[in-house]
Amino acid sequence: MVPRRDSGEDGSAVLEFVVLAVVLLIPTIYLVLTVGRLQAAAYATSTAARSAARAYVTAPPGSSPQARADAAAGLAFGDHGFDGGHITVRCAAQPCLTPEARVDVTAEVDVPLPLVPDLIADRLPATVRVSAVEGYTVDRFRDPGS
């Protein structure tokens, strides 16, 4: 018979596994949550900028192109779960809807980092700004007076 060695490590493998799992799993989950939220913001800003630019340049005569762009961007931000997004419209010509003029729309949203306590948020940046720019050209056959 072989004598049993008493190493004093009975059950320590389970404890080591649990400690390592917690130490590695919690940061990984946080990273996945953060990257997922930032990716959603990237999709939201890209869609908002594209939709707003398209709505702006296709505004019918007598309507407000800015209101159409704001509504289109609001829908895009809302579809991705963001309420605080905003757009900025820049025109290459005046009036803005001059035929063949370029209209650029910038969409921005501030993404709060998940699970950041208020104590830390007061002292360190707890948001990441995500933005996208989209440009469209006004139709060359558009009535210049509209």
PyMOL commands that place a pseudoatom at each C-alpha (Angstrom):
pseudoatom trace, name=CA, resn=MET, resi=1, chain=A, elem=C, hetatm=0, pos=[0.000, 0.000, 0.000]
pseudoatom trace, name=CA, resn=VAL, resi=2, chain=A, elem=C, hetatm=0, pos=[0.997, 3.558, -0.746]
pseudoatom trace, name=CA, resn=PRO, resi=3, chain=A, elem=C, hetatm=0, pos=[0.857, 5.892, 2.197]
pseudoatom trace, name=CA, resn=ARG, resi=4, chain=A, elem=C, hetatm=0, pos=[-1.509, 8.871, 1.795]
pseudoatom trace, name=CA, resn=ARG, resi=5, chain=A, elem=C, hetatm=0, pos=[0.149, 12.246, 1.806]
pseudoatom trace, name=CA, resn=ASP, resi=6, chain=A, elem=C, hetatm=0, pos=[-1.777, 14.923, 3.642]
pseudoatom trace, name=CA, resn=SER, resi=7, chain=A, elem=C, hetatm=0, pos=[-1.104, 18.040, 1.615]
pseudoatom trace, name=CA, resn=GLY, resi=8, chain=A, elem=C, hetatm=0, pos=[-3.673, 20.257, 3.307]
pseudoatom trace, name=CA, resn=GLU, resi=9, chain=A, elem=C, hetatm=0, pos=[-5.127, 21.421, -0.025]
pseudoatom trace, name=CA, resn=ASP, resi=10, chain=A, elem=C, hetatm=0, pos=[-8.356, 19.481, 0.020]
pseudoatom trace, name=CA, resn=GLY, resi=11, chain=A, elem=C, hetatm=0, pos=[-11.076, 21.526, -1.679]
pseudoatom trace, name=CA, resn=SER, resi=12, chain=A, elem=C, hetatm=0, pos=[-8.814, 24.436, -2.634]
pseudoatom trace, name=CA, resn=ALA, resi=13, chain=A, elem=C, hetatm=0, pos=[-9.234, 23.793, -6.381]
pseudoatom trace, name=CA, resn=VAL, resi=14, chain=A, elem=C, hetatm=0, pos=[-12.910, 24.719, -6.169]
pseudoatom trace, name=CA, resn=LEU, resi=15, chain=A, elem=C, hetatm=0, pos=[-12.096, 27.883, -4.251]
pseudoatom trace, name=CA, resn=GLU, resi=16, chain=A, elem=C, hetatm=0, pos=[-9.397, 28.865, -6.746]
pseudoatom trace, name=CA, resn=PHE, resi=17, chain=A, elem=C, hetatm=0, pos=[-11.780, 28.280, -9.639]
pseudoatom trace, name=CA, resn=VAL, resi=18, chain=A, elem=C, hetatm=0, pos=[-14.491, 30.431, -8.058]
pseudoatom trace, name=CA, resn=VAL, resi=19, chain=A, elem=C, hetatm=0, pos=[-12.078, 33.274, -7.274]
pseudoatom trace, name=CA, resn=LEU, resi=20, chain=A, elem=C, hetatm=0, pos=[-10.555, 33.247, -10.765]
pseudoatom trace, name=CA, resn=ALA, resi=21, chain=A, elem=C, hetatm=0, pos=[-13.967, 32.965, -12.399]
pseudoatom trace, name=CA, resn=VAL, resi=22, chain=A, elem=C, hetatm=0, pos=[-15.219, 36.013, -10.511]
pseudoatom trace, name=CA, resn=VAL, resi=23, chain=A, elem=C, hetatm=0, pos=[-12.035, 38.016, -11.144]
pseudoatom trace, name=CA, resn=LEU, resi=24, chain=A, elem=C, hetatm=0, pos=[-12.115, 37.282, -14.871]
pseudoatom trace, name=CA, resn=LEU, resi=25, chain=A, elem=C, hetatm=0, pos=[-15.855, 37.066, -15.502]
pseudoatom trace, name=CA, resn=ILE, resi=26, chain=A, elem=C, hetatm=0, pos=[-16.969, 40.387, -14.000]
pseudoatom trace, name=CA, resn=PRO, resi=27, chain=A, elem=C, hetatm=0, pos=[-14.635, 42.570, -16.123]
pseudoatom trace, name=CA, resn=THR, resi=28, chain=A, elem=C, hetatm=0, pos=[-15.514, 40.536, -19.217]
pseudoatom trace, name=CA, resn=ILE, resi=29, chain=A, elem=C, hetatm=0, pos=[-19.244, 41.031, -18.657]
pseudoatom trace, name=CA, resn=TYR, resi=30, chain=A, elem=C, hetatm=0, pos=[-18.705, 44.765, -18.078]
pseudoatom trace, name=CA, resn=LEU, resi=31, chain=A, elem=C, hetatm=0, pos=[-16.668, 45.011, -21.272]
pseudoatom trace, name=CA, resn=VAL, resi=32, chain=A, elem=C, hetatm=0, pos=[-19.378, 43.241, -23.279]
pseudoatom trace, name=CA, resn=LEU, resi=33, chain=A, elem=C, hetatm=0, pos=[-22.074, 45.547, -21.839]
pseudoatom trace, name=CA, resn=THR, resi=34, chain=A, elem=C, hetatm=0, pos=[-20.038, 48.667, -22.596]
pseudoatom trace, name=CA, resn=VAL, resi=35, chain=A, elem=C, hetatm=0, pos=[-19.035, 47.655, -26.112]
pseudoatom trace, name=CA, resn=GLY, resi=36, chain=A, elem=C, hetatm=0, pos=[-22.618, 46.628, -26.882]
pseudoatom trace, name=CA, resn=ARG, resi=37, chain=A, elem=C, hetatm=0, pos=[-23.980, 49.991, -25.767]
pseudoatom trace, name=CA, resn=LEU, resi=38, chain=A, elem=C, hetatm=0, pos=[-21.324, 51.894, -27.733]
pseudoatom trace, name=CA, resn=GLN, resi=39, chain=A, elem=C, hetatm=0, pos=[-22.064, 49.822, -30.830]
pseudoatom trace, name=CA, resn=ALA, resi=40, chain=A, elem=C, hetatm=0, pos=[-25.758, 50.597, -30.463]
pseudoatom trace, name=CA, resn=ALA, resi=41, chain=A, elem=C, hetatm=0, pos=[-24.848, 54.293, -30.271]
pseudoatom trace, name=CA, resn=ALA, resi=42, chain=A, elem=C, hetatm=0, pos=[-22.729, 53.998, -33.413]
pseudoatom trace, name=CA, resn=TYR, resi=43, chain=A, elem=C, hetatm=0, pos=[-25.654, 52.435, -35.275]
pseudoatom trace, name=CA, resn=ALA, resi=44, chain=A, elem=C, hetatm=0, pos=[-28.038, 55.057, -33.879]
pseudoatom trace, name=CA, resn=THR, resi=45, chain=A, elem=C, hetatm=0, pos=[-25.906, 58.043, -34.891]
pseudoatom trace, name=CA, resn=SER, resi=46, chain=A, elem=C, hetatm=0, pos=[-25.197, 56.619, -38.333]
pseudoatom trace, name=CA, resn=THR, resi=47, chain=A, elem=C, hetatm=0, pos=[-28.872, 55.929, -38.971]
pseudoatom trace, name=CA, resn=ALA, resi=48, chain=A, elem=C, hetatm=0, pos=[-29.945, 59.284, -37.515]
pseudoatom trace, name=CA, resn=ALA, resi=49, chain=A, elem=C, hetatm=0, pos=[-27.489, 61.245, -39.657]
pseudoatom trace, name=CA, resn=ARG, resi=50, chain=A, elem=C, hetatm=0, pos=[-28.461, 59.382, -42.829]
pseudoatom trace, name=CA, resn=SER, resi=51, chain=A, elem=C, hetatm=0, pos=[-32.203, 59.640, -42.188]
pseudoatom trace, name=CA, resn=ALA, resi=52, chain=A, elem=C, hetatm=0, pos=[-32.025, 63.309, -41.215]
pseudoatom trace, name=CA, resn=ALA, resi=53, chain=A, elem=C, hetatm=0, pos=[-29.960, 64.239, -44.268]
pseudoatom trace, name=CA, resn=ARG, resi=54, chain=A, elem=C, hetatm=0, pos=[-32.332, 62.370, -46.568]
pseudoatom trace, name=CA, resn=ALA, resi=55, chain=A, elem=C, hetatm=0, pos=[-35.385, 63.964, -44.929]
pseudoatom trace, name=CA, resn=TYR, resi=56, chain=A, elem=C, hetatm=0, pos=[-33.813, 67.424, -45.147]
pseudoatom trace, name=CA, resn=VAL, resi=57, chain=A, elem=C, hetatm=0, pos=[-32.943, 67.347, -48.855]
pseudoatom trace, name=CA, resn=THR, resi=58, chain=A, elem=C, hetatm=0, pos=[-36.278, 65.775, -49.861]
pseudoatom trace, name=CA, resn=ALA, resi=59, chain=A, elem=C, hetatm=0, pos=[-38.449, 68.248, -47.951]
pseudoatom trace, name=CA, resn=PRO, resi=60, chain=A, elem=C, hetatm=0, pos=[-41.362, 69.358, -50.117]
pseudoatom trace, name=CA, resn=PRO, resi=61, chain=A, elem=C, hetatm=0, pos=[-41.847, 73.061, -50.815]
pseudoatom trace, name=CA, resn=GLY, resi=62, chain=A, elem=C, hetatm=0, pos=[-43.597, 74.872, -47.989]
pseudoatom trace, name=CA, resn=SER, resi=63, chain=A, elem=C, hetatm=0, pos=[-42.499, 72.432, -45.277]
pseudoatom trace, name=CA, resn=SER, resi=64, chain=A, elem=C, hetatm=0, pos=[-39.791, 72.866, -42.695]
pseudoatom trace, name=CA, resn=PRO, resi=65, chain=A, elem=C, hetatm=0, pos=[-36.728, 70.783, -43.647]
pseudoatom trace, name=CA, resn=GLN, resi=66, chain=A, elem=C, hetatm=0, pos=[-35.248, 71.183, -40.152]
pseudoatom trace, name=CA, resn=ALA, resi=67, chain=A, elem=C, hetatm=0, pos=[-38.384, 69.814, -38.498]
pseudoatom trace, name=CA, resn=ARG, resi=68, chain=A, elem=C, hetatm=0, pos=[-38.383, 66.838, -40.892]
pseudoatom trace, name=CA, resn=ALA, resi=69, chain=A, elem=C, hetatm=0, pos=[-34.715, 66.155, -40.150]
pseudoatom trace, name=CA, resn=ASP, resi=70, chain=A, elem=C, hetatm=0, pos=[-35.283, 66.403, -36.389]
pseudoatom trace, name=CA, resn=ALA, resi=71, chain=A, elem=C, hetatm=0, pos=[-38.229, 64.003, -36.595]
pseudoatom trace, name=CA, resn=ALA, resi=72, chain=A, elem=C, hetatm=0, pos=[-36.278, 61.482, -38.684]
pseudoatom trace, name=CA, resn=ALA, resi=73, chain=A, elem=C, hetatm=0, pos=[-33.305, 61.623, -36.315]
pseudoatom trace, name=CA, resn=GLY, resi=74, chain=A, elem=C, hetatm=0, pos=[-35.564, 61.316, -33.282]
pseudoatom trace, name=CA, resn=LEU, resi=75, chain=A, elem=C, hetatm=0, pos=[-37.069, 58.130, -34.698]
pseudoatom trace, name=CA, resn=ALA, resi=76, chain=A, elem=C, hetatm=0, pos=[-33.612, 56.678, -35.374]
pseudoatom trace, name=CA, resn=PHE, resi=77, chain=A, elem=C, hetatm=0, pos=[-32.352, 57.508, -31.887]
pseudoatom trace, name=CA, resn=GLY, resi=78, chain=A, elem=C, hetatm=0, pos=[-35.525, 56.141, -30.310]
pseudoatom trace, name=CA, resn=ASP, resi=79, chain=A, elem=C, hetatm=0, pos=[-35.271, 52.876, -32.251]
pseudoatom trace, name=CA, resn=HIS, resi=80, chain=A, elem=C, hetatm=0, pos=[-31.903, 52.248, -30.604]
pseudoatom trace, name=CA, resn=GLY, resi=81, chain=A, elem=C, hetatm=0, pos=[-32.962, 53.338, -27.122]
pseudoatom trace, name=CA, resn=PHE, resi=82, chain=A, elem=C, hetatm=0, pos=[-31.376, 56.791, -26.968]
pseudoatom trace, name=CA, resn=ASP, resi=83, chain=A, elem=C, hetatm=0, pos=[-33.315, 59.897, -25.955]
pseudoatom trace, name=CA, resn=GLY, resi=84, chain=A, elem=C, hetatm=0, pos=[-30.624, 62.572, -25.801]
pseudoatom trace, name=CA, resn=GLY, resi=85, chain=A, elem=C, hetatm=0, pos=[-29.312, 62.579, -29.366]
pseudoatom trace, name=CA, resn=HIS, resi=86, chain=A, elem=C, hetatm=0, pos=[-29.184, 65.736, -31.444]
pseudoatom trace, name=CA, resn=ILE, resi=87, chain=A, elem=C, hetatm=0, pos=[-28.309, 66.760, -34.991]
pseudoatom trace, name=CA, resn=THR, resi=88, chain=A, elem=C, hetatm=0, pos=[-26.588, 69.706, -36.608]
pseudoatom trace, name=CA, resn=VAL, resi=89, chain=A, elem=C, hetatm=0, pos=[-27.234, 70.645, -40.245]
pseudoatom trace, name=CA, resn=ARG, resi=90, chain=A, elem=C, hetatm=0, pos=[-24.590, 72.470, -42.310]
pseudoatom trace, name=CA, resn=CYS, resi=91, chain=A, elem=C, hetatm=0, pos=[-25.332, 73.738, -45.799]
pseudoatom trace, name=CA, resn=ALA, resi=92, chain=A, elem=C, hetatm=0, pos=[-22.800, 74.476, -48.520]
pseudoatom trace, name=CA, resn=ALA, resi=93, chain=A, elem=C, hetatm=0, pos=[-25.031, 77.103, -50.165]
pseudoatom trace, name=CA, resn=GLN, resi=94, chain=A, elem=C, hetatm=0, pos=[-27.613, 79.666, -49.179]
pseudoatom trace, name=CA, resn=PRO, resi=95, chain=A, elem=C, hetatm=0, pos=[-30.501, 79.068, -49.380]
pseudoatom trace, name=CA, resn=CYS, resi=96, chain=A, elem=C, hetatm=0, pos=[-29.799, 75.635, -48.058]
pseudoatom trace, name=CA, resn=LEU, resi=97, chain=A, elem=C, hetatm=0, pos=[-31.878, 73.709, -50.601]
pseudoatom trace, name=CA, resn=THR, resi=98, chain=A, elem=C, hetatm=0, pos=[-30.189, 75.199, -53.667]
pseudoatom trace, name=CA, resn=PRO, resi=99, chain=A, elem=C, hetatm=0, pos=[-30.046, 72.599, -56.465]
pseudoatom trace, name=CA, resn=GLU, resi=100, chain=A, elem=C, hetatm=0, pos=[-26.860, 70.495, -56.372]
pseudoatom trace, name=CA, resn=ALA, resi=101, chain=A, elem=C, hetatm=0, pos=[-25.817, 72.009, -53.030]
pseudoatom trace, name=CA, resn=ARG, resi=102, chain=A, elem=C, hetatm=0, pos=[-24.365, 69.722, -50.380]
pseudoatom trace, name=CA, resn=VAL, resi=103, chain=A, elem=C, hetatm=0, pos=[-26.105, 69.298, -47.030]
pseudoatom trace, name=CA, resn=ASP, resi=104, chain=A, elem=C, hetatm=0, pos=[-24.116, 67.680, -44.187]
pseudoatom trace, name=CA, resn=VAL, resi=105, chain=A, elem=C, hetatm=0, pos=[-25.802, 66.386, -41.042]
pseudoatom trace, name=CA, resn=THR, resi=106, chain=A, elem=C, hetatm=0, pos=[-23.888, 65.532, -37.883]
pseudoatom trace, name=CA, resn=ALA, resi=107, chain=A, elem=C, hetatm=0, pos=[-25.631, 63.325, -35.327]
pseudoatom trace, name=CA, resn=GLU, resi=108, chain=A, elem=C, hetatm=0, pos=[-24.304, 63.040, -31.771]
pseudoatom trace, name=CA, resn=VAL, resi=109, chain=A, elem=C, hetatm=0, pos=[-25.322, 61.144, -28.675]
pseudoatom trace, name=CA, resn=ASP, resi=110, chain=A, elem=C, hetatm=0, pos=[-23.717, 60.860, -25.233]
pseudoatom trace, name=CA, resn=VAL, resi=111, chain=A, elem=C, hetatm=0, pos=[-23.600, 57.263, -24.017]
pseudoatom trace, name=CA, resn=PRO, resi=112, chain=A, elem=C, hetatm=0, pos=[-23.493, 56.763, -20.243]
pseudoatom trace, name=CA, resn=LEU, resi=113, chain=A, elem=C, hetatm=0, pos=[-21.122, 54.021, -19.155]
pseudoatom trace, name=CA, resn=PRO, resi=114, chain=A, elem=C, hetatm=0, pos=[-23.065, 51.171, -17.538]
pseudoatom trace, name=CA, resn=LEU, resi=115, chain=A, elem=C, hetatm=0, pos=[-22.922, 50.580, -13.792]
pseudoatom trace, name=CA, resn=VAL, resi=116, chain=A, elem=C, hetatm=0, pos=[-20.917, 53.720, -12.983]
pseudoatom trace, name=CA, resn=PRO, resi=117, chain=A, elem=C, hetatm=0, pos=[-21.920, 54.959, -9.521]
pseudoatom trace, name=CA, resn=ASP, resi=118, chain=A, elem=C, hetatm=0, pos=[-22.811, 58.628, -9.024]
pseudoatom trace, name=CA, resn=LEU, resi=119, chain=A, elem=C, hetatm=0, pos=[-19.829, 59.123, -6.715]
pseudoatom trace, name=CA, resn=ILE, resi=120, chain=A, elem=C, hetatm=0, pos=[-17.431, 58.317, -9.548]
pseudoatom trace, name=CA, resn=ALA, resi=121, chain=A, elem=C, hetatm=0, pos=[-19.558, 59.998, -12.227]
pseudoatom trace, name=CA, resn=ASP, resi=122, chain=A, elem=C, hetatm=0, pos=[-19.242, 63.334, -10.395]
pseudoatom trace, name=CA, resn=ARG, resi=123, chain=A, elem=C, hetatm=0, pos=[-15.439, 63.227, -10.555]
pseudoatom trace, name=CA, resn=LEU, resi=124, chain=A, elem=C, hetatm=0, pos=[-14.607, 61.360, -13.768]
pseudoatom trace, name=CA, resn=PRO, resi=125, chain=A, elem=C, hetatm=0, pos=[-16.157, 61.336, -17.222]
pseudoatom trace, name=CA, resn=ALA, resi=126, chain=A, elem=C, hetatm=0, pos=[-18.961, 58.772, -17.180]
pseudoatom trace, name=CA, resn=THR, resi=127, chain=A, elem=C, hetatm=0, pos=[-20.140, 59.254, -20.758]
pseudoatom trace, name=CA, resn=VAL, resi=128, chain=A, elem=C, hetatm=0, pos=[-18.704, 58.691, -24.208]
pseudoatom trace, name=CA, resn=ARG, resi=129, chain=A, elem=C, hetatm=0, pos=[-19.772, 60.921, -27.089]
pseudoatom trace, name=CA, resn=VAL, resi=130, chain=A, elem=C, hetatm=0, pos=[-20.475, 59.079, -30.328]
pseudoatom trace, name=CA, resn=SER, resi=131, chain=A, elem=C, hetatm=0, pos=[-21.023, 61.007, -33.562]
pseudoatom trace, name=CA, resn=ALA, resi=132, chain=A, elem=C, hetatm=0, pos=[-21.581, 60.381, -37.259]
pseudoatom trace, name=CA, resn=VAL, resi=133, chain=A, elem=C, hetatm=0, pos=[-21.667, 62.635, -40.315]
pseudoatom trace, name=CA, resn=GLU, resi=134, chain=A, elem=C, hetatm=0, pos=[-23.700, 62.069, -43.456]
pseudoatom trace, name=CA, resn=GLY, resi=135, chain=A, elem=C, hetatm=0, pos=[-23.933, 64.268, -46.514]
pseudoatom trace, name=CA, resn=TYR, resi=136, chain=A, elem=C, hetatm=0, pos=[-26.488, 64.441, -49.286]
pseudoatom trace, name=CA, resn=THR, resi=137, chain=A, elem=C, hetatm=0, pos=[-26.722, 66.539, -52.412]
pseudoatom trace, name=CA, resn=VAL, resi=138, chain=A, elem=C, hetatm=0, pos=[-29.905, 68.417, -53.203]
pseudoatom trace, name=CA, resn=ASP, resi=139, chain=A, elem=C, hetatm=0, pos=[-31.549, 67.216, -56.410]
pseudoatom trace, name=CA, resn=ARG, resi=140, chain=A, elem=C, hetatm=0, pos=[-30.440, 69.229, -59.420]
pseudoatom trace, name=CA, resn=PHE, resi=141, chain=A, elem=C, hetatm=0, pos=[-34.001, 69.524, -60.710]
pseudoatom trace, name=CA, resn=ARG, resi=142, chain=A, elem=C, hetatm=0, pos=[-35.392, 70.944, -57.488]
pseudoatom trace, name=CA, resn=ASP, resi=143, chain=A, elem=C, hetatm=0, pos=[-37.164, 74.269, -57.809]
pseudoatom trace, name=CA, resn=PRO, resi=144, chain=A, elem=C, hetatm=0, pos=[-34.682, 76.831, -56.425]
pseudoatom trace, name=CA, resn=GLY, resi=145, chain=A, elem=C, hetatm=0, pos=[-37.493, 78.885, -54.954]
pseudoatom trace, name=CA, resn=SER, resi=146, chain=A, elem=C, hetatm=0, pos=[-38.692, 76.078, -52.678]
for i in range(1, 146): cmd.bond("trace and resi %d" % i, "trace and resi %d" % (i + 1))
show_as sticks, trace
zoom trace
